[in-house]
Amino acid sequence: MIRRHLTPALLCFCAFLACCLAAPIAPGSWRAAALLAIAGAGTTIPLLSGPGAAVCRRRAGVLGLGVSLGLALGTVSMVRMEAAREGAFLPVGLESLTDFVGTVSQDSTLDRRGDAVVRVRLESAGSLSRGTAGRARGGVLLFVGGDTRFSLGQRIRVHAPLTGEPRFGPQNWTARARRADVIPLGFAGTAWSFRSEARAALHRAVSRVGYPASSLLEALLIGVREDVPPDLHDRFLRTGSLHILALSGLHVTVLYGAAGLLLWFLRHRWQRFAAATAVILFFQFLAGFMPSLLRATVMIVVGAAAVLLDRDREPINVLALSGIVLLLIDPFQCFTLSFQLSFLALAGILVLGFLVQRPLSGTLPRFALLALAMSAGAQAATLPLVIAAFGSWYPSGILASLVLVPLTTAYLWAGLAWLPISLVPWTALHDVVSAAFAVFYRVISTAADAFARIPGIVFPQPAIPWLAVGAGLAVAAAATVLPIRARAAR
């Protein structure tokens, strides 16, 4: 099992990830990473050559090249990350700046106080008092009072000062503004304008099923969770099942499957693959480039291409390749909780799931055993990070996922079926569908409430770091020692 999971792609991803995580801790360490990459390549290439090279020698050479490639990619990304900080500039002093113009780089969200959180890429800035303005570069984390929505690619002018010194990360400064101080200036391109209109049309179609059922459906379709009722959000949170509302592999798999069913008339497999890939890429564009969703999209496309080309589609390899693609696009993603939880959860399913599945084999139906193994593996792998980030853990999430995942999957399929039905101008039909969605929503809400009543474990603050480290060591041991013992026992 360890030999099967230890692949060049996985080692490349791990080395790449380690470089990105080290960038803020040790500035300038890209030089050391570059030297290690060169030294590693020089050491491992001879292992691949030579007459009669042993199989284990060639395998060591391939694994070493994977590490060297990861270090090389990490070197490039570390340079990019340092350049993003050092390349940020303003045309006027921070103390005199009063206005700036920029483009929204990610769909806005809401913080706990109900204010909009907007990530803005600067284009220009200036000072009204001095009458000066000019080009600017960098990122701004903007907080706008009230529930206001801003779309990816939207250009805005903000009358507010910037605070803070340029720091490491995609956002260099912070700003707070009233809604009246933010003026929309259109979109940076036609594609972003089309995206905003398409999302608005989808919102109108979904809203016809009636609130609050429409809010859950919109969260599952395009990841808009701002309208989800607080009580339902808290129930998913208390059961450790909030990831179900985040767009991920579940949603992309359902959409890819729906596209495959609708494209049955295409004769060749590559035609169905190309058309279904186009569908999920459009969905990615429409929903936004969130780490969990992008990871799932890359995995499904790479996995389907491997099947089409009759190549190895080892899941751990596909997961590693998706991580490499994400870090190449944006190396700062590795610092987000979404990226970390997404990859840890799937790695836990792939590596730890069988530890649950094998002992219980034959005692439970296959579908229930598989779902239990997946849920337990994901919960175990993410436990150290959950403890460190939230200081609590809800064991009910293992069982809650067994119920909530099938329910929300069926709800998502029903939502996809509703989209074409919503175009039919029959009021009576819309009323029937709305009533059905209301019942379905109550079933999901009731199930979530039942699991949310199971108490969780809240850890004392001083013990959280030690518990997180201990849980991490336990997970690492389970992923390495236990498979070796199981193999030896067989």
Protein Blocks (a to p, Z undefined) as FASTA:
>chain_A
ZZmmmcfklmmmmmmmmmmmmmmmmghklmmmmmmmmmmmmmmmmmmgcehiafklmmmm
mmmmmmmmmmmmmmmmmmmmmmmmmmgccfbdfklpcbdcdddfbdcdddfkopacdddd
dfbdcdfklopacddedddddddedjddddehiacddddddedjddedjblbdcdddfkl
pccebjfbfklmmmmmmmmmmmmmmmmnopaklmmmmmmmnopaklgcfklmmmmmmnop
mmmmpccfklmmmmmmmmmmmmmmpmbfklmmmmmmmmmmmmmmmnopcfklmmmmmmmm
mmmmmmmnopafbfklmmmmmmmmmmmmmmmlmmpmklmmmmmmmmmmmmmmmmmmmmmg
ojacfklmmmmmmmmmmmmmmmmmmmmmnopacfklmmmmmmmmmmmmmmmmmmmmmmmm
mmpccfklmmmmmmmmmmmmmmmmmmmmmmmmpccddddfklmmmmmmmmmmmmmmmmmm
mmmmmmmmZZ
